[in-house]
Amino acid sequence: MDFLRQAGMSLLGGFIIGVVFGWIKLPAPVPPLLGLIGAAGVLLGGYFYDLIVKLVFK
């Protein structure tokens, strides 16, 4: 449940920053969609590595 709370707060914070940037007519400070997908892959790869290490060296 803690993860959902943190994810929700991150999403809310990003939304607020997006509204502020839109209000003052600045470009969004985020990479293109493919960059976000790549970052998600890196994050999932890190989690997968931790899972493998826990299972193998248990």
HTML snippet that shows the backbone in 3Dmol.js (N, CA, C, O; Angstrom):
<script src="https://3Dmol.org/build/3Dmol-min.js"></script>
<div id="view" style="width:600px;height:400px;position:relative"></div>
<script>
const pdb = `
ATOM      1  N   MET A   1       0.823  -1.193   0.000  1.00  0.00           N
ATOM      2  CA  MET A   1       0.000   0.000   0.000  1.00  0.00           C
ATOM      3  C   MET A   1       0.867   1.257   0.000  1.00  0.00           C
ATOM      4  O   MET A   1       0.473   2.298  -0.525  1.00  0.00           O
ATOM      5  N   ASP A   2       2.044   1.143   0.593  1.00  0.00           N
ATOM      6  CA  ASP A   2       2.933   2.293   0.631  1.00  0.00           C
ATOM      7  C   ASP A   2       3.375   2.682  -0.775  1.00  0.00           C
ATOM      8  O   ASP A   2       3.508   3.868  -1.078  1.00  0.00           O
ATOM      9  N   PHE A   3       3.604   1.681  -1.642  1.00  0.00           N
ATOM     10  CA  PHE A   3       4.007   1.964  -3.022  1.00  0.00           C
ATOM     11  C   PHE A   3       2.927   2.754  -3.747  1.00  0.00           C
ATOM     12  O   PHE A   3       3.233   3.705  -4.467  1.00  0.00           O
ATOM     13  N   LEU A   4       1.671   2.372  -3.564  1.00  0.00           N
ATOM     14  CA  LEU A   4       0.580   3.079  -4.233  1.00  0.00           C
ATOM     15  C   LEU A   4       0.495   4.524  -3.769  1.00  0.00           C
ATOM     16  O   LEU A   4       0.232   5.424  -4.567  1.00  0.00           O
ATOM     17  N   ARG A   5       0.716   4.743  -2.490  1.00  0.00           N
ATOM     18  CA  ARG A   5       0.697   6.110  -1.966  1.00  0.00           C
ATOM     19  C   ARG A   5       1.819   6.931  -2.575  1.00  0.00           C
ATOM     20  O   ARG A   5       1.604   8.070  -2.990  1.00  0.00           O
ATOM     21  N   GLN A   6       3.016   6.359  -2.632  1.00  0.00           N
ATOM     22  CA  GLN A   6       4.160   7.062  -3.220  1.00  0.00           C
ATOM     23  C   GLN A   6       3.950   7.317  -4.708  1.00  0.00           C
ATOM     24  O   GLN A   6       4.267   8.398  -5.205  1.00  0.00           O
ATOM     25  N   ALA A   7       3.417   6.330  -5.419  1.00  0.00           N
ATOM     26  CA  ALA A   7       3.154   6.502  -6.846  1.00  0.00           C
ATOM     27  C   ALA A   7       2.100   7.587  -7.072  1.00  0.00           C
ATOM     28  O   ALA A   7       2.224   8.403  -7.985  1.00  0.00           O
ATOM     29  N   GLY A   8       1.083   7.589  -6.247  1.00  0.00           N
ATOM     30  CA  GLY A   8       0.048   8.616  -6.361  1.00  0.00           C
ATOM     31  C   GLY A   8       0.588  10.006  -6.080  1.00  0.00           C
ATOM     32  O   GLY A   8       0.253  10.960  -6.782  1.00  0.00           O
ATOM     33  N   MET A   9       1.423  10.124  -5.056  1.00  0.00           N
ATOM     34  CA  MET A   9       2.016  11.424  -4.744  1.00  0.00           C
ATOM     35  C   MET A   9       2.947  11.887  -5.863  1.00  0.00           C
ATOM     36  O   MET A   9       2.984  13.075  -6.183  1.00  0.00           O
ATOM     37  N   SER A  10       3.694  10.966  -6.458  1.00  0.00           N
ATOM     38  CA  SER A  10       4.567  11.314  -7.579  1.00  0.00           C
ATOM     39  C   SER A  10       3.750  11.784  -8.775  1.00  0.00           C
ATOM     40  O   SER A  10       4.094  12.770  -9.428  1.00  0.00           O
ATOM     41  N   LEU A  11       2.667  11.071  -9.053  1.00  0.00           N
ATOM     42  CA  LEU A  11       1.808  11.466 -10.158  1.00  0.00           C
ATOM     43  C   LEU A  11       1.166  12.831  -9.903  1.00  0.00           C
ATOM     44  O   LEU A  11       1.091  13.660 -10.810  1.00  0.00           O
ATOM     45  N   LEU A  12       0.711  13.062  -8.695  1.00  0.00           N
ATOM     46  CA  LEU A  12       0.111  14.348  -8.348  1.00  0.00           C
ATOM     47  C   LEU A  12       1.137  15.479  -8.455  1.00  0.00           C
ATOM     48  O   LEU A  12       0.838  16.552  -8.981  1.00  0.00           O
ATOM     49  N   GLY A  13       2.342  15.228  -7.954  1.00  0.00           N
ATOM     50  CA  GLY A  13       3.396  16.240  -8.050  1.00  0.00           C
ATOM     51  C   GLY A  13       3.740  16.554  -9.495  1.00  0.00           C
ATOM     52  O   GLY A  13       3.898  17.719  -9.860  1.00  0.00           O
ATOM     53  N   GLY A  14       3.855  15.526 -10.314  1.00  0.00           N
ATOM     54  CA  GLY A  14       4.131  15.744 -11.728  1.00  0.00           C
ATOM     55  C   GLY A  14       3.005  16.493 -12.420  1.00  0.00           C
ATOM     56  O   GLY A  14       3.251  17.343 -13.275  1.00  0.00           O
ATOM     57  N   PHE A  15       1.775  16.179 -12.051  1.00  0.00           N
ATOM     58  CA  PHE A  15       0.621  16.876 -12.625  1.00  0.00           C
ATOM     59  C   PHE A  15       0.653  18.356 -12.281  1.00  0.00           C
ATOM     60  O   PHE A  15       0.414  19.209 -13.136  1.00  0.00           O
ATOM     61  N   ILE A  16       0.950  18.653 -11.020  1.00  0.00           N
ATOM     62  CA  ILE A  16       1.002  20.058 -10.588  1.00  0.00           C
ATOM     63  C   ILE A  16       2.107  20.801 -11.324  1.00  0.00           C
ATOM     64  O   ILE A  16       1.900  21.926 -11.778  1.00  0.00           O
ATOM     65  N   ILE A  17       3.276  20.183 -11.447  1.00  0.00           N
ATOM     66  CA  ILE A  17       4.376  20.812 -12.186  1.00  0.00           C
ATOM     67  C   ILE A  17       3.979  21.018 -13.649  1.00  0.00           C
ATOM     68  O   ILE A  17       4.293  22.055 -14.234  1.00  0.00           O
ATOM     69  N   GLY A  18       3.290  20.038 -14.244  1.00  0.00           N
ATOM     70  CA  GLY A  18       2.831  20.177 -15.624  1.00  0.00           C
ATOM     71  C   GLY A  18       1.870  21.344 -15.797  1.00  0.00           C
ATOM     72  O   GLY A  18       1.946  22.075 -16.785  1.00  0.00           O
ATOM     73  N   VAL A  19       0.969  21.517 -14.843  1.00  0.00           N
ATOM     74  CA  VAL A  19       0.028  22.635 -14.904  1.00  0.00           C
ATOM     75  C   VAL A  19       0.769  23.962 -14.797  1.00  0.00           C
ATOM     76  O   VAL A  19       0.481  24.898 -15.543  1.00  0.00           O
ATOM     77  N   VAL A  20       1.721  24.048 -13.873  1.00  0.00           N
ATOM     78  CA  VAL A  20       2.491  25.289 -13.696  1.00  0.00           C
ATOM     79  C   VAL A  20       3.293  25.592 -14.964  1.00  0.00           C
ATOM     80  O   VAL A  20       3.303  26.732 -15.429  1.00  0.00           O
ATOM     81  N   PHE A  21       3.966  24.584 -15.526  1.00  0.00           N
ATOM     82  CA  PHE A  21       4.740  24.807 -16.743  1.00  0.00           C
ATOM     83  C   PHE A  21       3.826  25.221 -17.898  1.00  0.00           C
ATOM     84  O   PHE A  21       4.189  26.092 -18.688  1.00  0.00           O
ATOM     85  N   GLY A  22       2.653  24.610 -18.003  1.00  0.00           N
ATOM     86  CA  GLY A  22       1.706  24.991 -19.040  1.00  0.00           C
ATOM     87  C   GLY A  22       1.196  26.413 -18.849  1.00  0.00           C
ATOM     88  O   GLY A  22       1.007  27.149 -19.817  1.00  0.00           O
ATOM     89  N   TRP A  23       0.976  26.791 -17.604  1.00  0.00           N
ATOM     90  CA  TRP A  23       0.460  28.116 -17.283  1.00  0.00           C
ATOM     91  C   TRP A  23       1.447  29.206 -17.671  1.00  0.00           C
ATOM     92  O   TRP A  23       1.048  30.259 -18.170  1.00  0.00           O
ATOM     93  N   ILE A  24       2.748  28.957 -17.441  1.00  0.00           N
ATOM     94  CA  ILE A  24       3.746  29.977 -17.791  1.00  0.00           C
ATOM     95  C   ILE A  24       4.361  29.724 -19.172  1.00  0.00           C
ATOM     96  O   ILE A  24       5.386  30.310 -19.521  1.00  0.00           O
ATOM     97  N   LYS A  25       3.724  28.849 -19.947  1.00  0.00           N
ATOM     98  CA  LYS A  25       4.072  28.595 -21.349  1.00  0.00           C
ATOM     99  C   LYS A  25       5.503  28.100 -21.545  1.00  0.00           C
ATOM    100  O   LYS A  25       6.191  28.542 -22.466  1.00  0.00           O
ATOM    101  N   LEU A  26       5.953  27.192 -20.691  1.00  0.00           N
ATOM    102  CA  LEU A  26       7.259  26.564 -20.843  1.00  0.00           C
ATOM    103  C   LEU A  26       7.082  25.155 -21.378  1.00  0.00           C
ATOM    104  O   LEU A  26       6.051  24.530 -21.129  1.00  0.00           O
ATOM    105  N   PRO A  27       8.065  24.637 -22.111  1.00  0.00           N
ATOM    106  CA  PRO A  27       7.961  23.243 -22.559  1.00  0.00           C
ATOM    107  C   PRO A  27       8.077  22.294 -21.370  1.00  0.00           C
ATOM    108  O   PRO A  27       8.733  22.607 -20.377  1.00  0.00           O
ATOM    109  N   ALA A  28       7.453  21.163 -21.477  1.00  0.00           N
ATOM    110  CA  ALA A  28       7.475  20.171 -20.397  1.00  0.00           C
ATOM    111  C   ALA A  28       8.900  19.646 -20.201  1.00  0.00           C
ATOM    112  O   ALA A  28       9.576  19.317 -21.176  1.00  0.00           O
ATOM    113  N   PRO A  29       9.362  19.566 -18.951  1.00  0.00           N
ATOM    114  CA  PRO A  29      10.731  19.116 -18.669  1.00  0.00           C
ATOM    115  C   PRO A  29      10.855  17.596 -18.587  1.00  0.00           C
ATOM    116  O   PRO A  29      11.417  17.063 -17.630  1.00  0.00           O
ATOM    117  N   VAL A  30      10.332  16.908 -19.588  1.00  0.00           N
ATOM    118  CA  VAL A  30      10.374  15.443 -19.603  1.00  0.00           C
ATOM    119  C   VAL A  30      10.918  14.971 -20.950  1.00  0.00           C
ATOM    120  O   VAL A  30      10.789  15.670 -21.955  1.00  0.00           O
ATOM    121  N   PRO A  31      11.523  13.789 -20.966  1.00  0.00           N
ATOM    122  CA  PRO A  31      11.996  13.253 -22.241  1.00  0.00           C
ATOM    123  C   PRO A  31      10.814  12.801 -23.107  1.00  0.00           C
ATOM    124  O   PRO A  31       9.695  12.662 -22.614  1.00  0.00           O
ATOM    125  N   PRO A  32      11.068  12.577 -24.384  1.00  0.00           N
ATOM    126  CA  PRO A  32       9.992  12.062 -25.233  1.00  0.00           C
ATOM    127  C   PRO A  32       9.510  10.693 -24.744  1.00  0.00           C
ATOM    128  O   PRO A  32      10.137  10.077 -23.883  1.00  0.00           O
ATOM    129  N   LEU A  33       8.413  10.235 -25.291  1.00  0.00           N
ATOM    130  CA  LEU A  33       7.786   8.992 -24.840  1.00  0.00           C
ATOM    131  C   LEU A  33       8.754   7.815 -24.897  1.00  0.00           C
ATOM    132  O   LEU A  33       8.765   6.996 -23.978  1.00  0.00           O
ATOM    133  N   LEU A  34       9.564   7.705 -25.946  1.00  0.00           N
ATOM    134  CA  LEU A  34      10.505   6.588 -26.038  1.00  0.00           C
ATOM    135  C   LEU A  34      11.548   6.654 -24.920  1.00  0.00           C
ATOM    136  O   LEU A  34      12.008   5.614 -24.449  1.00  0.00           O
ATOM    137  N   GLY A  35      11.919   7.840 -24.497  1.00  0.00           N
ATOM    138  CA  GLY A  35      12.836   7.965 -23.368  1.00  0.00           C
ATOM    139  C   GLY A  35      12.212   7.466 -22.079  1.00  0.00           C
ATOM    140  O   GLY A  35      12.879   6.828 -21.265  1.00  0.00           O
ATOM    141  N   LEU A  36      10.937   7.755 -21.893  1.00  0.00           N
ATOM    142  CA  LEU A  36      10.233   7.276 -20.699  1.00  0.00           C
ATOM    143  C   LEU A  36      10.098   5.760 -20.719  1.00  0.00           C
ATOM    144  O   LEU A  36      10.230   5.108 -19.683  1.00  0.00           O
ATOM    145  N   ILE A  37       9.837   5.201 -21.889  1.00  0.00           N
ATOM    146  CA  ILE A  37       9.739   3.747 -22.002  1.00  0.00           C
ATOM    147  C   ILE A  37      11.090   3.105 -21.700  1.00  0.00           C
ATOM    148  O   ILE A  37      11.156   2.074 -21.030  1.00  0.00           O
ATOM    149  N   GLY A  38      12.168   3.717 -22.194  1.00  0.00           N
ATOM    150  CA  GLY A  38      13.510   3.209 -21.898  1.00  0.00           C
ATOM    151  C   GLY A  38      13.824   3.276 -20.411  1.00  0.00           C
ATOM    152  O   GLY A  38      14.406   2.344 -19.856  1.00  0.00           O
ATOM    153  N   ALA A  39      13.442   4.372 -19.764  1.00  0.00           N
ATOM    154  CA  ALA A  39      13.670   4.503 -18.323  1.00  0.00           C
ATOM    155  C   ALA A  39      12.878   3.443 -17.554  1.00  0.00           C
ATOM    156  O   ALA A  39      13.372   2.900 -16.566  1.00  0.00           O
ATOM    157  N   ALA A  40      11.664   3.148 -17.997  1.00  0.00           N
ATOM    158  CA  ALA A  40      10.874   2.104 -17.355  1.00  0.00           C
ATOM    159  C   ALA A  40      11.553   0.749 -17.530  1.00  0.00           C
ATOM    160  O   ALA A  40      11.533  -0.075 -16.615  1.00  0.00           O
ATOM    161  N   GLY A  41      12.149   0.511 -18.686  1.00  0.00           N
ATOM    162  CA  GLY A  41      12.878  -0.736 -18.914  1.00  0.00           C
ATOM    163  C   GLY A  41      14.068  -0.878 -17.992  1.00  0.00           C
ATOM    164  O   GLY A  41      14.336  -1.963 -17.475  1.00  0.00           O
ATOM    165  N   VAL A  42      14.787   0.223 -17.782  1.00  0.00           N
ATOM    166  CA  VAL A  42      15.929   0.198 -16.865  1.00  0.00           C
ATOM    167  C   VAL A  42      15.460  -0.115 -15.450  1.00  0.00           C
ATOM    168  O   VAL A  42      16.083  -0.912 -14.750  1.00  0.00           O
ATOM    169  N   LEU A  43      14.383   0.499 -15.036  1.00  0.00           N
ATOM    170  CA  LEU A  43      13.844   0.268 -13.694  1.00  0.00           C
ATOM    171  C   LEU A  43      13.394  -1.182 -13.527  1.00  0.00           C
ATOM    172  O   LEU A  43      13.695  -1.816 -12.516  1.00  0.00           O
ATOM    173  N   LEU A  44      12.682  -1.700 -14.509  1.00  0.00           N
ATOM    174  CA  LEU A  44      12.235  -3.096 -14.436  1.00  0.00           C
ATOM    175  C   LEU A  44      13.419  -4.057 -14.465  1.00  0.00           C
ATOM    176  O   LEU A  44      13.403  -5.078 -13.778  1.00  0.00           O
ATOM    177  N   GLY A  45      14.433  -3.745 -15.244  1.00  0.00           N
ATOM    178  CA  GLY A  45      15.633  -4.582 -15.281  1.00  0.00           C
ATOM    179  C   GLY A  45      16.315  -4.640 -13.924  1.00  0.00           C
ATOM    180  O   GLY A  45      16.788  -5.697 -13.508  1.00  0.00           O
ATOM    181  N   GLY A  46      16.368  -3.508 -13.233  1.00  0.00           N
ATOM    182  CA  GLY A  46      16.959  -3.479 -11.896  1.00  0.00           C
ATOM    183  C   GLY A  46      16.181  -4.321 -10.909  1.00  0.00           C
ATOM    184  O   GLY A  46      16.768  -5.040 -10.100  1.00  0.00           O
ATOM    185  N   TYR A  47      14.847  -4.235 -10.972  1.00  0.00           N
ATOM    186  CA  TYR A  47      14.016  -5.056 -10.097  1.00  0.00           C
ATOM    187  C   TYR A  47      14.184  -6.541 -10.414  1.00  0.00           C
ATOM    188  O   TYR A  47      14.236  -7.375  -9.511  1.00  0.00           O
ATOM    189  N   PHE A  48      14.268  -6.861 -11.702  1.00  0.00           N
ATOM    190  CA  PHE A  48      14.436  -8.244 -12.135  1.00  0.00           C
ATOM    191  C   PHE A  48      15.769  -8.802 -11.648  1.00  0.00           C
ATOM    192  O   PHE A  48      15.842  -9.947 -11.203  1.00  0.00           O
ATOM    193  N   TYR A  49      16.817  -7.994 -11.733  1.00  0.00           N
ATOM    194  CA  TYR A  49      18.129  -8.416 -11.250  1.00  0.00           C
ATOM    195  C   TYR A  49      18.077  -8.720  -9.753  1.00  0.00           C
ATOM    196  O   TYR A  49      18.588  -9.750  -9.311  1.00  0.00           O
ATOM    197  N   ASP A  50      17.464  -7.832  -8.974  1.00  0.00           N
ATOM    198  CA  ASP A  50      17.345  -8.066  -7.529  1.00  0.00           C
ATOM    199  C   ASP A  50      16.576  -9.356  -7.241  1.00  0.00           C
ATOM    200  O   ASP A  50      16.940 -10.111  -6.339  1.00  0.00           O
ATOM    201  N   LEU A  51      15.522  -9.604  -8.004  1.00  0.00           N
ATOM    202  CA  LEU A  51      14.737 -10.818  -7.823  1.00  0.00           C
ATOM    203  C   LEU A  51      15.575 -12.063  -8.110  1.00  0.00           C
ATOM    204  O   LEU A  51      15.522 -13.033  -7.354  1.00  0.00           O
ATOM    205  N   ILE A  52      16.347 -12.040  -9.199  1.00  0.00           N
ATOM    206  CA  ILE A  52      17.196 -13.181  -9.545  1.00  0.00           C
ATOM    207  C   ILE A  52      18.245 -13.425  -8.463  1.00  0.00           C
ATOM    208  O   ILE A  52      18.482 -14.569  -8.077  1.00  0.00           O
ATOM    209  N   VAL A  53      18.869 -12.364  -7.974  1.00  0.00           N
ATOM    210  CA  VAL A  53      19.896 -12.510  -6.933  1.00  0.00           C
ATOM    211  C   VAL A  53      19.271 -13.115  -5.673  1.00  0.00           C
ATOM    212  O   VAL A  53      19.874 -13.984  -5.044  1.00  0.00           O
ATOM    213  N   LYS A  54      18.087 -12.672  -5.304  1.00  0.00           N
ATOM    214  CA  LYS A  54      17.428 -13.228  -4.111  1.00  0.00           C
ATOM    215  C   LYS A  54      17.073 -14.696  -4.283  1.00  0.00           C
ATOM    216  O   LYS A  54      17.182 -15.484  -3.343  1.00  0.00           O
ATOM    217  N   LEU A  55      16.648 -15.061  -5.489  1.00  0.00           N
ATOM    218  CA  LEU A  55      16.264 -16.458  -5.724  1.00  0.00           C
ATOM    219  C   LEU A  55      17.464 -17.376  -5.829  1.00  0.00           C
ATOM    220  O   LEU A  55      17.422 -18.507  -5.345  1.00  0.00           O
ATOM    221  N   VAL A  56      18.532 -16.908  -6.452  1.00  0.00           N
ATOM    222  CA  VAL A  56      19.704 -17.766  -6.660  1.00  0.00           C
ATOM    223  C   VAL A  56      20.520 -17.895  -5.381  1.00  0.00           C
ATOM    224  O   VAL A  56      20.952 -18.996  -5.040  1.00  0.00           O
ATOM    225  N   PHE A  57      20.739 -16.811  -4.676  1.00  0.00           N
ATOM    226  CA  PHE A  57      21.593 -16.824  -3.489  1.00  0.00           C
ATOM    227  C   PHE A  57      20.793 -16.857  -2.202  1.00  0.00           C
ATOM    228  O   PHE A  57      21.228 -16.323  -1.182  1.00  0.00           O
ATOM    229  N   LYS A  58      19.659 -17.463  -2.245  1.00  0.00           N
ATOM    230  CA  LYS A  58      18.759 -17.547  -1.104  1.00  0.00           C
ATOM    231  C   LYS A  58      19.285 -18.394   0.017  1.00  0.00           C
ATOM    232  O   LYS A  58      18.620 -18.546   1.041  1.00  0.00           O
TER     233      LYS A  58
END
`;
const viewer = $3Dmol.createViewer("view");
viewer.addModel(pdb, "pdb");
viewer.setStyle({}, {cartoon: {color: "spectrum"}});
viewer.zoomTo();
viewer.render();
</script>
